[in-house]
Amino acid sequence: QVQLVESGGGLVQAGGSLRLSCAASGGTFSRYYMAWFRQAPGKEREFVASVDWNGISKYYGDSAKGRFTISRDNAKNTVYLQMNSLKPEDTAVYYCAAVAGGSWLPIRGDEYDYWGQGTQVTVSS
């Protein structure tokens, strides 16, 4: 059983940056694919980014391409989301997710087995 704890959210002005962290425990971190999702009020959960077990393969949602970077440090059991050039529409609760590595790197939420409690990101205009 994997436990995930996100941190790093907060209030930032448009154009600013934040780095989210997700610390994992309870499993062999390097065996898991990791991802970030987000959900804004009244909207469906949205895929942000995912990374394979060694940090080489990465996928990004359209809203994240060119602005966000996902990375992981297996020695620290942590995955990161560096967010630059933030916009008010990036305001959401950001969730970390994990799934045991398989044949492909998932981008759908229902393909992930473990979730964190979320961290709020608010971008002011």
C-alpha positions, 0 to 999 in steps of 0.5 A: 500500500502506497501513501502519497502526501503532496506539498508546495501549493499556495497562492501565487500571482499570474506569471509566477512559479510553484514547485509541487512535491509528492512524497511516497511511502509504503512501497518501492517507489522506483517500481511505480509510475507517477502522475499529477492531476488537477481538479478545479471547482465545478470541473472534471479531473484533468490529467497534468503529467505522468512519468515512468519509473526512471524518469525518462518517459513523460507525458503532459496534458495540453494545458501543461505542455511548455510550462510544467515539468514533471520529475522524480527522485527515486532516492528521495521517494518523491515526484515533483511538478515544476510549474512556470508561467502560471495562469489563473486557469491553473487554479485547482487542487493538484493531486499526486497519483501512483500505479505499479509500472506496466506496459504503458505509462497511463494518463487516465485517472482511473488507471491509477491506484493510489492518490494523495489528499491534494494541495491547493494552487491558487493563481491570482490575476 
